[in-house]
Amino acid sequence: MSDDQPRVHTTTIYYPQTLRDAWPRPLADQWYEYYPHLFDEIDLQLTQSEGHRSFHFVEWFTTLHLYQRDGACSLMEKYIFKSHERKVACCREVLTEQEWSVLNSLWYDDHVQPPDLFVVSREGTSYSFAEVKGPGDSIREPQEASHQRIIKELGKSIEVFEVRRLG
């Protein structure tokens, strides 16, 4: 298979325990302040909400990794939902109507959210997807089916990030 053909491929990245220990406070507050083009108020609120404080670290960490590696800006989770106006607007700038329809049908028809991250190129002219899996998490069957649909209907690869603790 050629490297330019859409596919699912896996990348493993590592975080030091000191970062995880600082999550969500003060780390989410700091990353929100330093990277306002990556994280918005809704992202920050999700890290502070009761019952979700331990969630989202791996998504934020991967978002920063993609920014540092590729200069890409990623929209985290729920980027097709109307309640996330900024994220929807960013998606709509990059996607055609047909592409937008495919993403929405994943949720409304197949009942599967699109991959965790909608990744927009540095230039803002192209996009890809990233699925993020922390320790003990793996791709579920419905996600696998949605990834194959994205490859087939959108011609986009999905990079699956396995986020692991260093050491």
PADO-210958 format. One record per residue: residue number from 1; residue in three letters; x negated, y, z negated of N, C-alpha, C, O, CB in turn. Coordinates in Angstrom, 3 decimals. Glycine has a CB too. Example, Ala and Ser with C-alpha at 12.3 -4.5 7.8 and 13.67 -1.06 7.14 Angstrom:
<atoms>
ATOM_nr_rest_n.px_n.py_n.pz_ca.px_ca.py_ca.pz_c.px_c.py_c.pz_o.px_o.py_o.pz_cb.px_cb.py_cb.pz
ATOM_1_ALA_-13.190_-5.690_-7.800_-12.300_-4.500_-7.800_-13.200_-3.300_-7.800_-14.236_-3.319_-8.465_-11.308_-4.473_-9.046;
ATOM_2_SER_-12.850_-2.250_-7.080_-13.670_-1.060_-7.140_-12.900_0.030_-7.870_-13.409_1.138_-8.039_-14.084_-0.598_-5.725;
</atoms>
This chain:
<atoms>
ATOM_nr_rest_n.px_n.py_n.pz_ca.px_ca.py_ca.pz_c.px_c.py_c.pz_o.px_o.py_o.pz_cb.px_cb.py_cb.pz
ATOM_1_MET_-0.843_-1.185_0.000_0.000_0.000_0.000_-0.884_1.241_0.000_-1.833_1.340_-0.778_0.957_0.002_-1.220;
ATOM_2_SER_-0.569_2.170_0.864_-1.291_3.432_0.962_-1.032_4.281_-0.275_0.041_4.207_-0.874_-0.883_4.197_2.234;
ATOM_3_ASP_-2.027_5.094_-0.658_-1.878_5.958_-1.826_-0.815_7.031_-1.642_-0.319_7.577_-2.628_-3.191_6.607_-2.146;
ATOM_4_ASP_-0.454_7.347_-0.392_0.525_8.400_-0.183_1.958_7.877_-0.109_2.888_8.671_0.029_0.196_9.149_1.073;
ATOM_5_GLN_2.157_6.577_-0.196_3.509_6.027_-0.208_4.083_6.127_-1.619_3.373_5.880_-2.594_3.514_4.553_0.286;
ATOM_6_PRO_5.355_6.484_-1.735_5.974_6.592_-3.059_5.928_5.259_-3.805_6.130_4.195_-3.219_7.426_7.070_-2.930;
ATOM_7_ARG_5.664_5.338_-5.088_5.579_4.141_-5.907_5.643_4.528_-7.383_5.612_5.708_-7.734_4.282_3.356_-5.599;
ATOM_8_VAL_5.732_3.532_-8.220_5.606_3.724_-9.658_4.185_3.340_-10.023_3.727_2.248_-9.686_6.666_2.878_-10.464;
ATOM_9_HIS_3.490_4.225_-10.706_2.145_3.899_-11.166_1.987_4.370_-12.603_2.666_5.297_-13.045_1.068_4.543_-10.252;
ATOM_10_THR_1.094_3.726_-13.317_0.950_3.956_-14.750_-0.387_4.612_-15.069_-1.429_4.258_-14.516_1.087_2.642_-15.515;
ATOM_11_THR_-0.323_5.576_-15.976_-1.503_6.253_-16.501_-1.420_6.190_-18.016_-0.361_6.447_-18.589_-1.602_7.739_-15.990;
ATOM_12_THR_-2.511_5.855_-18.662_-2.552_5.847_-20.115_-3.341_7.059_-20.588_-4.458_7.306_-20.132_-3.178_4.530_-20.652;
ATOM_13_ILE_-2.752_7.805_-21.500_-3.444_8.944_-22.105_-3.435_8.761_-23.622_-2.575_8.078_-24.177_-2.772_10.304_-21.696;
ATOM_14_TYR_-4.402_9.382_-24.269_-4.599_9.166_-25.708_-4.569_10.484_-26.472_-5.065_11.507_-25.999_-5.930_8.443_-25.965;
ATOM_15_TYR_-3.982_10.440_-27.652_-3.942_11.609_-28.535_-4.647_11.262_-29.850_-4.603_10.116_-30.299_-2.465_12.068_-28.799;
ATOM_16_PRO_-5.299_12.259_-30.465_-5.881_12.024_-31.783_-4.792_12.078_-32.861_-3.828_12.834_-32.735_-6.988_13.064_-32.080;
ATOM_17_GLN_-4.943_11.298_-33.887_-3.946_11.237_-34.959_-3.730_12.603_-35.608_-2.638_12.888_-36.099_-4.373_10.222_-36.019;
ATOM_18_THR_-4.758_13.446_-35.612_-4.612_14.774_-36.221_-3.522_15.594_-35.527_-2.816_16.360_-36.182_-5.946_15.531_-36.168;
ATOM_19_LEU_-3.381_15.440_-34.205_-2.303_16.142_-33.502_-0.946_15.605_-33.934_-0.023_16.369_-34.215_-2.467_16.004_-31.977;
ATOM_20_ARG_-0.839_14.294_-33.982_0.443_13.670_-34.359_0.838_14.051_-35.778_2.017_14.238_-36.077_0.359_12.136_-34.234;
ATOM_21_ASP_-0.166_14.164_-36.653_0.101_14.542_-38.042_0.620_15.972_-38.155_1.317_16.307_-39.112_-1.161_14.385_-38.877;
ATOM_22_ALA_0.282_16.814_-37.179_0.718_18.219_-37.190_2.072_18.417_-36.513_2.537_19.550_-36.383_-0.322_19.090_-36.502;
ATOM_23_TRP_2.713_17.319_-36.077_3.992_17.397_-35.376_5.150_17.229_-36.321_5.059_16.354_-37.182_4.066_16.355_-34.289;
ATOM_24_PRO_6.223_17.973_-36.250_6.422_19.047_-35.296_5.885_20.401_-35.758_5.634_21.295_-34.950_7.869_19.170_-34.997;
ATOM_25_ARG_5.718_20.529_-37.051_5.195_21.805_-37.531_3.828_21.590_-38.138_3.633_20.690_-38.955_6.150_22.450_-38.557;
ATOM_26_PRO_2.903_22.402_-37.746_3.020_23.647_-36.981_2.823_23.491_-35.472_2.935_24.475_-34.742_2.029_24.630_-37.493;
ATOM_27_LEU_2.532_22.281_-34.986_2.081_22.092_-33.611_3.097_22.539_-32.557_2.723_23.237_-31.615_1.751_20.652_-33.393;
ATOM_28_ALA_4.357_22.162_-32.688_5.359_22.559_-31.688_5.474_24.085_-31.623_5.590_24.654_-30.537_6.741_21.931_-32.019;
ATOM_29_ASP_5.441_24.738_-32.767_5.503_26.201_-32.786_4.307_26.811_-32.051_4.459_27.779_-31.306_5.552_26.717_-34.236;
ATOM_30_GLN_3.129_26.246_-32.260_1.918_26.758_-31.608_1.984_26.533_-30.100_1.718_27.453_-29.326_0.659_26.081_-32.192;
ATOM_31_TRP_2.334_25.327_-29.677_2.403_25.049_-28.244_3.475_25.903_-27.583_3.276_26.380_-26.466_2.683_23.559_-27.995;
ATOM_32_TYR_4.598_26.105_-28.243_5.658_26.970_-27.721_5.126_28.397_-27.522_5.414_29.033_-26.508_6.882_26.975_-28.682;
ATOM_33_GLU_4.364_28.887_-28.477_3.804_30.243_-28.395_2.738_30.346_-27.301_2.721_31.320_-26.549_3.202_30.652_-29.749;
ATOM_34_TYR_1.857_29.360_-27.205_0.738_29.401_-26.253_1.177_29.105_-24.816_0.548_29.579_-23.870_-0.334_28.403_-26.673;
ATOM_35_TYR_2.233_28.337_-24.647_2.661_27.883_-23.314_4.144_28.182_-23.065_4.930_27.256_-22.866_2.399_26.373_-23.158;
ATOM_36_PRO_4.538_29.463_-23.075_5.962_29.780_-22.892_6.489_29.413_-21.505_7.701_29.313_-21.318_6.191_31.251_-23.137;
ATOM_37_HIS_5.616_29.216_-20.547_6.038_28.799_-19.204_6.308_27.300_-19.134_6.857_26.813_-18.146_4.975_29.178_-18.175;
ATOM_38_LEU_5.923_26.564_-20.183_6.160_25.117_-20.217_7.309_24.734_-21.155_8.094_23.834_-20.854_4.890_24.395_-20.644;
ATOM_39_PHE_7.396_25.420_-22.284_8.362_25.044_-23.316_9.294_26.221_-23.592_8.853_27.366_-23.696_7.637_24.599_-24.621;
ATOM_40_ASP_10.581_25.925_-23.707_11.532_26.994_-23.999_12.156_26.795_-25.374_11.838_25.849_-26.094_12.624_27.053_-22.922;
ATOM_41_GLU_13.040_27.700_-25.711_13.687_27.700_-27.022_14.448_26.397_-27.280_14.443_25.884_-28.400_14.638_28.890_-27.137;
ATOM_42_ILE_15.091_25.871_-26.259_15.838_24.618_-26.431_14.877_23.473_-26.744_15.162_22.649_-27.613_16.667_24.294_-25.160;
ATOM_43_ASP_13.738_23.414_-26.042_12.738_22.382_-26.340_12.286_22.475_-27.791_12.185_21.465_-28.487_11.526_22.513_-25.398;
ATOM_44_LEU_12.015_23.703_-28.239_11.561_23.904_-29.612_12.636_23.513_-30.614_12.347_22.863_-31.618_11.151_25.355_-29.827;
ATOM_45_GLN_13.861_23.904_-30.347_14.957_23.559_-31.254_15.111_22.048_-31.413_15.409_21.562_-32.504_16.264_24.160_-30.750;
ATOM_46_LEU_14.910_21.311_-30.327_15.027_19.853_-30.405_13.990_19.240_-31.331_14.241_18.204_-31.947_14.894_19.247_-29.025;
ATOM_47_THR_12.830_19.872_-31.433_11.795_19.326_-32.326_12.106_19.608_-33.789_11.575_18.941_-34.677_10.426_19.907_-31.971;
ATOM_48_GLN_12.949_20.576_-34.043_13.244_20.991_-35.415_14.550_20.422_-35.944_14.812_20.487_-37.145_13.289_22.488_-35.495;
ATOM_49_SER_15.374_19.862_-35.059_16.687_19.400_-35.490_16.575_18.156_-36.366_15.722_17.292_-36.161_17.570_19.112_-34.279;
ATOM_50_GLU_17.455_18.104_-37.331_17.488_16.986_-38.269_17.640_15.677_-37.511_18.480_15.570_-36.618_18.634_17.156_-39.285;
ATOM_51_GLY_16.850_14.700_-37.853_16.915_13.405_-37.213_16.069_13.293_-35.957_15.864_12.191_-35.449_18.316_13.093_-36.885;
ATOM_52_HIS_15.572_14.419_-35.445_14.764_14.393_-34.225_13.351_14.904_-34.450_12.603_15.067_-33.486_15.429_15.213_-33.149;
ATOM_53_ARG_12.971_15.154_-35.663_11.675_15.779_-35.928_10.498_14.943_-35.450_9.458_15.486_-35.075_11.531_16.043_-37.397;
ATOM_54_SER_10.656_13.646_-35.463_9.532_12.811_-35.021_9.556_12.580_-33.515_8.606_12.030_-32.957_9.553_11.468_-35.748;
ATOM_55_PHE_10.630_12.994_-32.856_10.757_12.768_-31.412_10.053_13.852_-30.609_9.672_14.897_-31.137_12.229_12.705_-31.013;
ATOM_56_HIS_9.897_13.585_-29.367_9.438_14.533_-28.350_7.939_14.825_-28.358_7.463_15.516_-27.457_10.165_15.803_-28.519;
ATOM_57_PHE_7.189_14.339_-29.315_5.747_14.593_-29.310_5.109_14.097_-28.019_4.335_14.823_-27.395_5.080_13.921_-30.517;
ATOM_58_VAL_5.423_12.870_-27.610_4.762_12.309_-26.432_5.151_13.059_-25.160_4.336_13.175_-24.245_5.106_10.828_-26.288;
ATOM_59_GLU_6.380_13.569_-25.088_6.788_14.358_-23.928_6.032_15.693_-23.878_5.555_16.099_-22.818_8.307_14.607_-23.962;
ATOM_60_TRP_5.926_16.365_-25.014_5.185_17.627_-25.069_3.710_17.383_-24.739_3.111_18.137_-23.972_5.328_18.286_-26.468;
ATOM_61_PHE_3.138_16.350_-25.310_1.722_16.043_-25.079_1.472_15.753_-23.594_0.479_16.212_-23.029_1.279_14.833_-25.946;
ATOM_62_THR_2.365_15.000_-22.971_2.224_14.682_-21.546_2.420_15.923_-20.688_1.727_16.093_-19.685_3.225_13.598_-21.135;
ATOM_63_THR_3.347_16.786_-21.061_3.537_18.047_-20.344_2.245_18.854_-20.334_1.859_19.398_-19.300_4.674_18.867_-20.982;
ATOM_64_LEU_1.583_18.932_-21.473_0.300_19.655_-21.540_-0.777_18.949_-20.725_-1.588_19.603_-20.070_-0.162_19.796_-22.999;
ATOM_65_HIS_-0.789_17.631_-20.763_-1.758_16.873_-19.980_-1.598_17.182_-18.481_-2.584_17.441_-17.791_-1.593_15.357_-20.242;
ATOM_66_LEU_-0.368_17.154_-17.989_-0.116_17.432_-16.568_-0.490_18.866_-16.199_-0.983_19.123_-15.101_1.358_17.177_-16.232;
ATOM_67_TYR_-0.254_19.788_-17.113_-0.624_21.184_-16.865_-2.142_21.319_-16.770_-2.653_21.995_-15.877_-0.071_22.103_-17.980;
ATOM_68_GLN_-2.855_20.682_-17.685_-4.314_20.763_-17.681_-4.925_19.982_-16.519_-5.902_20.429_-15.918_-4.869_20.245_-19.001;
ATOM_69_ARG_-4.361_18.829_-16.201_-4.902_17.995_-15.126_-4.617_18.566_-13.743_-5.503_18.603_-12.889_-4.334_16.598_-15.221;
ATOM_70_ASP_-3.366_19.017_-13.517_-2.924_19.380_-12.172_-2.473_20.838_-12.018_-2.240_21.304_-10.903_-1.808_18.484_-11.771;
ATOM_71_GLY_-2.352_21.546_-13.134_-1.777_22.889_-13.062_-0.271_22.860_-12.880_0.335_23.880_-12.550_-2.408_23.666_-11.931;
ATOM_72_ALA_0.336_21.709_-13.090_1.775_21.523_-12.875_2.575_21.980_-14.086_2.123_21.874_-15.227_2.087_20.054_-12.569;
ATOM_73_CYS_3.760_22.485_-13.819_4.704_22.837_-14.876_5.794_21.780_-14.898_6.397_21.466_-13.872_5.306_24.267_-14.659;
ATOM_74_SER_6.033_21.243_-16.074_7.022_20.172_-16.202_8.224_20.650_-16.987_8.103_21.397_-17.957_6.408_18.943_-16.877;
ATOM_75_LEU_9.381_20.207_-16.547_10.617_20.434_-17.278_10.935_19.143_-18.017_11.024_18.070_-17.420_11.795_20.864_-16.322;
ATOM_76_MET_11.103_19.267_-19.322_11.336_18.083_-20.129_12.824_17.780_-20.246_13.625_18.648_-20.592_10.726_18.258_-21.511;
ATOM_77_GLU_13.172_16.554_-19.957_14.485_15.982_-20.260_15.667_16.901_-19.965_15.550_18.125_-20.039_14.527_15.595_-21.690;
ATOM_78_LYS_16.757_16.322_-19.645_18.036_17.008_-19.466_17.959_18.202_-18.514_18.715_19.163_-18.656_18.549_17.469_-20.801;
ATOM_79_TYR_17.056_18.140_-17.557_16.890_19.261_-16.625_18.003_19.354_-15.591_18.044_20.306_-14.811_15.569_19.143_-15.919;
ATOM_80_ILE_18.899_18.385_-15.575_20.043_18.478_-14.660_21.316_18.909_-15.383_22.358_19.066_-14.747_20.273_17.136_-13.968;
ATOM_81_PHE_21.251_19.103_-16.697_22.436_19.438_-17.476_22.676_20.946_-17.502_21.747_21.726_-17.710_22.299_18.905_-18.898;
ATOM_82_LYS_23.925_21.347_-17.289_24.285_22.760_-17.204_23.896_23.557_-18.443_23.645_24.758_-18.349_25.760_22.892_-16.974;
ATOM_83_SER_23.843_22.909_-19.596_23.496_23.623_-20.834_22.033_24.079_-20.847_21.644_24.894_-21.683_23.767_22.728_-22.047;
ATOM_84_HIS_21.239_23.562_-19.936_19.830_23.957_-19.826_19.669_24.837_-18.587_19.074_24.419_-17.593_18.889_22.698_-19.748;
ATOM_85_GLU_20.196_26.037_-18.653_20.280_26.922_-17.491_18.924_27.173_-16.833_18.815_27.113_-15.609_20.892_28.239_-17.898;
ATOM_86_ARG_17.901_27.451_-17.621_16.570_27.737_-17.062_16.048_26.537_-16.291_15.513_26.680_-15.192_15.576_28.119_-18.179;
ATOM_87_LYS_16.206_25.359_-16.867_15.704_24.146_-16.220_16.471_23.850_-14.929_15.875_23.501_-13.909_15.805_22.951_-17.178;
ATOM_88_VAL_17.771_23.990_-14.984_18.584_23.766_-13.782_18.159_24.742_-12.687_18.008_24.349_-11.530_20.104_23.927_-14.098;
ATOM_89_ALA_17.966_26.007_-13.043_17.568_27.018_-12.055_16.218_26.666_-11.431_16.042_26.818_-10.222_17.500_28.414_-12.707;
ATOM_90_CYS_15.269_26.198_-12.235_13.959_25.789_-11.711_14.100_24.616_-10.748_13.488_24.607_-9.680_13.009_25.412_-12.862;
ATOM_91_CYS_14.899_23.639_-11.121_15.124_22.481_-10.238_15.747_22.925_-8.932_15.329_22.488_-7.860_16.025_21.434_-10.921;
ATOM_92_ARG_16.743_23.791_-9.016_17.476_24.208_-7.824_16.594_25.009_-6.860_16.870_25.052_-5.661_18.691_25.036_-8.224;
ATOM_93_GLU_15.531_25.645_-7.381_14.601_26.371_-6.511_13.775_25.422_-5.647_13.361_25.779_-4.544_13.673_27.246_-7.347;
ATOM_94_VAL_13.541_24.223_-6.149_12.654_23.273_-5.477_13.427_22.221_-4.682_12.970_21.774_-3.630_11.761_22.590_-6.497;
ATOM_95_LEU_14.587_21.831_-5.183_15.353_20.738_-4.589_16.311_21.207_-3.504_16.850_22.311_-3.571_16.124_20.016_-5.657;
ATOM_96_THR_16.514_20.363_-2.512_17.578_20.594_-1.547_18.899_20.164_-2.197_18.896_19.534_-3.254_17.314_19.812_-0.204;
ATOM_97_GLU_20.009_20.503_-1.572_21.321_20.080_-2.081_21.408_18.559_-2.156_21.934_18.012_-3.125_22.452_20.632_-1.189;
ATOM_98_GLN_20.897_17.880_-1.140_20.950_16.415_-1.113_20.115_15.834_-2.256_20.548_14.889_-2.915_20.447_15.875_0.250;
ATOM_99_GLU_18.935_16.382_-2.495_18.077_15.889_-3.588_18.740_16.136_-4.942_18.708_15.275_-5.821_16.686_16.575_-3.544;
ATOM_100_TRP_19.336_17.309_-5.104_20.047_17.631_-6.337_21.197_16.637_-6.557_21.437_16.189_-7.678_20.585_19.085_-6.290;
ATOM_101_SER_21.885_16.311_-5.495_23.001_15.367_-5.570_22.519_13.979_-6.008_23.175_13.324_-6.818_23.714_15.274_-4.209;
ATOM_102_VAL_21.387_13.535_-5.480_20.837_12.229_-5.874_20.523_12.222_-7.370_20.883_11.276_-8.072_19.557_11.898_-5.053;
ATOM_103_LEU_19.858_13.264_-7.861_19.529_13.311_-9.292_20.781_13.294_-10.152_20.842_12.576_-11.150_18.703_14.556_-9.608;
ATOM_104_ASN_21.763_14.069_-9.775_23.007_14.101_-10.543_23.732_12.774_-10.507_24.343_12.374_-11.498_23.913_15.186_-10.023;
ATOM_105_SER_23.673_12.089_-9.385_24.375_10.809_-9.306_23.719_9.739_-10.180_24.381_8.785_-10.588_24.428_10.334_-7.862;
ATOM_106_LEU_22.433_9.887_-10.467_21.796_8.953_-11.411_22.525_8.992_-12.747_22.781_7.958_-13.363_20.291_9.299_-11.607;
ATOM_107_TRP_22.853_10.196_-13.177_23.524_10.349_-14.468_25.014_10.060_-14.366_25.546_9.247_-15.122_23.309_11.753_-15.011;
ATOM_108_TYR_25.680_10.716_-13.442_27.143_10.629_-13.388_27.651_9.308_-12.825_28.716_8.840_-13.228_27.687_11.759_-12.562;
ATOM_109_ASP_26.918_8.702_-11.909_27.354_7.437_-11.325_26.704_6.232_-11.998_27.375_5.247_-12.305_27.047_7.421_-9.844;
ATOM_110_ASP_25.390_6.317_-12.224_24.639_5.184_-12.774_24.466_5.260_-14.295_24.044_4.284_-14.915_23.278_5.110_-12.117;
ATOM_111_HIS_24.787_6.402_-14.896_24.690_6.614_-16.344_23.264_6.445_-16.869_23.040_5.912_-17.956_25.613_5.652_-17.068;
ATOM_112_VAL_22.317_6.910_-16.073_20.902_6.886_-16.455_20.350_8.293_-16.243_20.517_8.881_-15.174_20.087_5.813_-15.618;
ATOM_113_GLN_19.693_8.825_-17.268_19.057_10.123_-17.081_17.879_9.967_-16.129_17.224_8.925_-16.118_18.595_10.720_-18.439;
ATOM_114_PRO_17.607_10.992_-15.333_16.403_10.950_-14.498_15.161_10.836_-15.386_15.271_10.978_-16.604_16.313_12.216_-13.593;
ATOM_115_PRO_13.996_10.586_-14.812_12.776_10.459_-15.622_12.575_11.644_-16.568_13.103_12.732_-16.339_11.562_10.324_-14.713;
ATOM_116_ASP_11.814_11.419_-17.620_11.621_12.399_-18.688_11.169_13.765_-18.200_11.640_14.790_-18.692_10.626_11.882_-19.665;
ATOM_117_LEU_10.265_13.784_-17.240_9.697_15.057_-16.793_9.936_15.272_-15.303_9.697_14.387_-14.482_8.195_15.109_-17.096;
ATOM_118_PHE_10.409_16.460_-14.979_10.488_16.937_-13.606_9.261_17.824_-13.444_9.169_18.885_-14.061_11.860_17.718_-13.296;
ATOM_119_VAL_8.325_17.390_-12.617_7.012_18.012_-12.527_6.925_18.854_-11.257_7.027_18.328_-10.149_5.897_16.943_-12.550;
ATOM_120_VAL_6.738_20.154_-11.422_6.667_21.075_-10.292_5.198_21.433_-10.054_4.467_21.768_-10.986_7.528_22.362_-10.553;
ATOM_121_SER_4.785_21.354_-8.791_3.390_21.629_-8.432_2.982_23.053_-8.821_3.825_23.928_-9.021_3.179_21.418_-6.926;
ATOM_122_ARG_1.692_23.254_-8.921_1.131_24.565_-9.254_1.699_25.646_-8.333_1.987_26.756_-8.779_-0.408_24.535_-9.155;
ATOM_123_GLU_1.859_25.319_-7.051_2.348_26.281_-6.062_3.861_26.474_-6.146_4.397_27.437_-5.599_1.965_25.827_-4.662;
ATOM_124_GLY_4.545_25.563_-6.827_5.992_25.649_-6.944_6.745_25.188_-5.717_7.933_25.472_-5.567_6.376_27.033_-7.247;
ATOM_125_THR_6.055_24.474_-4.833_6.670_24.076_-3.568_7.000_22.593_-3.481_7.721_22.180_-2.573_5.768_24.439_-2.440;
ATOM_126_SER_6.493_21.787_-4.399_6.786_20.356_-4.375_7.001_19.870_-5.801_6.726_20.574_-6.773_5.639_19.560_-3.688;
ATOM_127_TYR_7.495_18.662_-5.892_7.805_18.115_-7.205_7.550_16.618_-7.240_7.432_15.962_-6.205_9.253_18.412_-7.580;
ATOM_128_SER_7.471_16.100_-8.448_7.374_14.666_-8.689_8.044_14.397_-10.036_8.645_15.290_-10.634_5.870_14.167_-8.672;
ATOM_129_PHE_7.933_13.168_-10.496_8.553_12.782_-11.760_7.552_12.044_-12.632_6.622_11.401_-12.145_9.794_11.910_-11.515;
ATOM_130_ALA_7.771_12.156_-13.940_6.969_11.396_-14.895_7.902_10.804_-15.948_8.799_11.476_-16.457_5.872_12.295_-15.559;
ATOM_131_GLU_7.674_9.552_-16.256_8.371_8.857_-17.342_7.356_8.707_-18.458_6.211_8.330_-18.206_8.958_7.448_-16.884;
ATOM_132_VAL_7.757_8.997_-19.686_6.826_9.011_-20.809_7.233_7.943_-21.811_8.385_7.872_-22.239_6.785_10.406_-21.481;
ATOM_133_LYS_6.257_7.113_-22.177_6.502_6.041_-23.131_5.470_6.100_-24.243_4.267_5.997_-24.005_6.472_4.666_-22.435;
ATOM_134_GLY_5.959_6.266_-25.449_5.090_6.271_-26.617_4.854_4.861_-27.111_5.347_3.896_-26.526_5.684_7.126_-27.729;
ATOM_135_PRO_4.098_4.743_-28.190_3.834_3.420_-28.759_5.135_2.672_-29.061_6.052_3.225_-29.670_2.996_3.551_-30.037;
ATOM_136_GLY_5.203_1.430_-28.637_6.368_0.592_-28.902_7.538_0.814_-27.960_8.579_0.175_-28.114_6.824_0.817_-30.285;
ATOM_137_ASP_7.392_1.706_-26.988_8.469_1.998_-26.044_8.101_1.414_-24.683_6.924_1.342_-24.332_8.727_3.538_-25.939;
ATOM_138_SER_9.097_1.002_-23.928_8.829_0.455_-22.600_9.974_0.821_-21.658_11.033_1.272_-22.094_8.641_-1.087_-22.662;
ATOM_139_ILE_9.746_0.624_-20.379_10.747_0.907_-19.359_11.902_-0.083_-19.504_11.697_-1.296_-19.565_10.126_0.832_-17.934;
ATOM_140_ARG_13.111_0.455_-19.557_14.308_-0.384_-19.610_14.787_-0.674_-18.192_14.436_0.044_-17.255_15.431_0.301_-20.439;
ATOM_141_GLU_15.572_-1.707_-18.038_16.053_-2.119_-16.717_16.784_-0.998_-15.967_16.523_-0.799_-14.780_16.975_-3.311_-16.863;
ATOM_142_PRO_17.696_-0.254_-16.625_18.355_0.831_-15.890_17.371_1.916_-15.419_17.554_2.504_-14.353_19.428_1.464_-16.765;
ATOM_143_GLN_16.338_2.171_-16.214_15.327_3.140_-15.798_14.566_2.635_-14.580_14.307_3.382_-13.637_14.354_3.431_-16.948;
ATOM_144_GLU_14.217_1.370_-14.617_13.510_0.777_-13.482_14.338_0.907_-12.207_13.807_1.245_-11.149_13.186_-0.704_-13.759;
ATOM_145_ALA_15.627_0.640_-12.307_16.510_0.768_-11.139_16.571_2.218_-10.665_16.556_2.472_-9.460_17.930_0.258_-11.474;
ATOM_146_SER_16.641_3.175_-11.597_16.691_4.578_-11.194_15.374_5.010_-10.553_15.375_5.817_-9.624_17.009_5.470_-12.401;
ATOM_147_HIS_14.257_4.483_-11.038_12.964_4.798_-10.426_12.917_4.300_-8.983_12.431_4.997_-8.093_11.814_4.176_-11.242;
ATOM_148_GLN_13.422_3.095_-8.762_13.438_2.559_-7.397_14.351_3.390_-6.493_14.061_3.587_-5.313_13.897_1.086_-7.403;
ATOM_149_ARG_15.435_3.864_-7.051_16.342_4.708_-6.266_15.670_6.038_-5.907_15.823_6.522_-4.786_17.654_4.965_-7.047;
ATOM_150_ILE_14.942_6.621_-6.833_14.207_7.869_-6.567_13.173_7.649_-5.466_13.027_8.475_-4.565_13.513_8.385_-7.857;
ATOM_151_ILE_12.466_6.540_-5.546_11.475_6.220_-4.510_12.160_6.093_-3.148_11.694_6.654_-2.156_10.719_4.908_-4.859;
ATOM_152_LYS_13.252_5.361_-3.110_13.944_5.095_-1.845_14.641_6.335_-1.289_14.487_6.664_-0.113_14.960_3.983_-2.035;
ATOM_153_GLU_15.410_7.022_-2.141_16.250_8.109_-1.636_15.556_9.464_-1.595_15.896_10.308_-0.766_17.476_8.219_-2.474;
ATOM_154_LEU_14.587_9.681_-2.479_13.898_10.976_-2.512_12.475_10.893_-1.967_11.857_11.914_-1.664_13.867_11.511_-3.931;
ATOM_155_GLY_11.959_9.667_-1.846_10.591_9.512_-1.349_9.545_10.043_-2.313_8.486_10.512_-1.893_10.447_10.206_-0.029;
ATOM_156_LYS_9.843_9.969_-3.615_8.940_10.493_-4.638_8.404_9.374_-5.518_9.114_8.423_-5.846_9.652_11.540_-5.496;
ATOM_157_SER_7.143_9.507_-5.893_6.539_8.575_-6.842_6.932_8.959_-8.263_7.306_10.099_-8.538_4.999_8.556_-6.692;
ATOM_158_ILE_6.840_8.001_-9.139_7.034_8.236_-10.567_5.773_7.783_-11.270_5.352_6.634_-11.137_8.299_7.484_-11.118;
ATOM_159_GLU_5.178_8.687_-12.016_4.012_8.341_-12.822_4.512_8.030_-14.225_5.109_8.882_-14.883_2.941_9.500_-12.833;
ATOM_160_VAL_4.268_6.818_-14.674_4.650_6.407_-16.022_3.448_6.634_-16.925_2.369_6.084_-16.701_5.122_4.905_-16.063;
ATOM_161_PHE_3.652_7.449_-17.941_2.582_7.724_-18.895_2.784_6.893_-20.145_3.814_6.979_-20.813_2.528_9.222_-19.247;
ATOM_162_GLU_1.780_6.088_-20.444_1.745_5.373_-21.723_0.891_6.240_-22.639_-0.310_6.404_-22.425_1.159_3.881_-21.581;
ATOM_163_VAL_1.536_6.789_-23.661_0.864_7.702_-24.574_0.515_6.923_-25.833_1.395_6.421_-26.533_1.755_8.949_-24.902;
ATOM_164_ARG_-0.773_6.831_-26.109_-1.264_6.000_-27.203_-2.163_6.795_-28.144_-2.793_7.783_-27.766_-2.021_4.793_-26.653;
ATOM_165_ARG_-2.191_6.323_-29.375_-3.072_6.944_-30.370_-4.505_6.548_-30.111_-4.802_5.381_-29.858_-2.660_6.547_-31.798;
ATOM_166_LEU_-5.382_7.511_-30.174_-6.815_7.277_-29.998_-7.347_6.501_-31.199_-7.086_6.847_-32.352_-7.585_8.621_-29.824;
ATOM_167_GLY_-8.095_5.451_-30.901_-8.744_4.712_-31.978_-7.999_3.586_-32.569_-8.498_2.927_-33.481_-9.063_5.591_-33.017;
</atoms>
